[in-house]
Amino acid sequence: MDPRGEDITVPGEKTEEPTFGLPAMWIEEANREEALFRGYTVVDPATVITTHITEVIKDNMADLLSYAETQKLLDDLDKEHQKLITDMIPTQISMGGVQRTLQNLLAERISIRDLPTILEGISEACGNTRNVMLITEHVRARLARQISDQNINDQGVIPIITLTPQWEQAFAESLIGQGDDKQLSMQPSRLQEFITTLKNNFERQAVLGESPILLTSPGIRPYVRSIVERFRPITVVLSQNEIHPKAKIKTIGQI
């Protein structure tokens, strides 16, 4: 792969890097030294295959969490947490609701190992709503430290790309419906403009070796994510509520 994003001149077969979808080239072992000399990033086949399989598993992790697996996760918790589960299920939320909340987290590659905190967040949110999406958003805010740590780069900061106030307003004004029934209704041409701008920004950062997150306001985060996941699912979309107060951030761009 060329870290500068330019055409690769070493002979080989064109392909696509599995994690970020960047242009790449399969080359013969005999051309390895020449590729390194020209400043290309060279990765051995075993690492590429392992990375690709890992990405496939992560992309489908939510589908692997069945109802039975969810029940087993709850049954395996300590006795001190069983009281919370008994109080919460089924009076506040069904087992299926818990399963869907966990699946929502996994779909965006958020670990569910801290199950007690997740369940506490679900219980808190159920006091205000039964909407699984809104419950998930509340749980994500409770997991702010974990989510922030997960997105820190080698320099110990979270690189972020923000939305301009104009795009923030455009998304907010495109929400129709009341309460739990809100949906995004934006003109297709406007959506395409957003998609093109975002893709160009993130691909440019990927070429520079950056993997920034997209930062939005809490009210529009799930709707922005629903658009982004269709064409660039690897992109992490966070709200300000999910950035821990002690986390260091670095703004490297704006859309």
Secondary structure, DSSP 8 states (H G I E B T S, - for coil): --TT-----SSSEEEE-TTT--EEEE--GGGHHHHHHTT-----HHHHHHHHHHHHHHHTHHHH--HHHHHHHHHTS-HHHHHHHHHHTTTTS-HHHHHHHHHHHHHTT-----HHHHHHHHHHHHTT---HHHHHHHHHHHTHHHHHHHT--TTSSEEEEE--HHHHHHHHHTEESSGGG-EE---HHHHHHHHHHHHHHHHHHHHTT---EEEE-TTTHHHHHHHHHHH-TT--EEEGGGS-TT--EEEEEE-
